[in-house]
Amino acid sequence: MLTKINPYSFVDQDYIWMGEYSDGNHLSEYHYQTKKRGDFNTIRKESLIRFGLIGNGMRLYHEVLGGFFHLRGQIYEIVYKAGDKEYYLTGQSQLYNDVITYKDAEAWANFNQRDNTNFPSRVTAFNTGYKKSLKIDGINFNFKAIISVPCNNAPINLMVRIVADTDLDGKLVIKRNGTQVAEFKAPLRKGMGGQVMWYVRW
């Protein structure tokens, strides 16, 4: 479904979320024919194989088995590297099915006016991703990865947040189609979160 569907929203909204199931069915933010809104809380997480966004000609999703991101036809991996050791935060033989989607929005109010009950608002970004707890070579990682798609033609960005149960003096590495495209110095202290925001390169 996500790999083949027409990558344009069919409602008056730039992007819609969609979850694809192993039995060939899917749940989307809106029903294609009725335009009725779907309920995110009814997603069958144990049956998901893909989850993400479609819109504006793009498919932006992750494979639930392994957590790899597929963004405009490119595959992205996330690795934490400490010394000679690489901890693959994506690519584990596990289900990354604790999915996340939300919208950023803003509203305006003029407090000099008498009626302040009507605040015009607009969506400023669409977000999708997941959170995952991993144990890799004896180290526990709490890991969150979110793709954010701004509505103002700004670059799409990837937010990565990591918490580990031990001190690590390492780097966060992002790979595209198996080739490293970004590296950030990212020392971690036990129990303290670290976060990186990266503008996605195609």
Summary of the structure (lengths in Angstrom):
residues: 202
radius of gyration: 18.6
end to end distance: 22.8
largest distance: 64.0
contacts: 577
relative contact order: 0.16
helix: 3%
strand: 54%
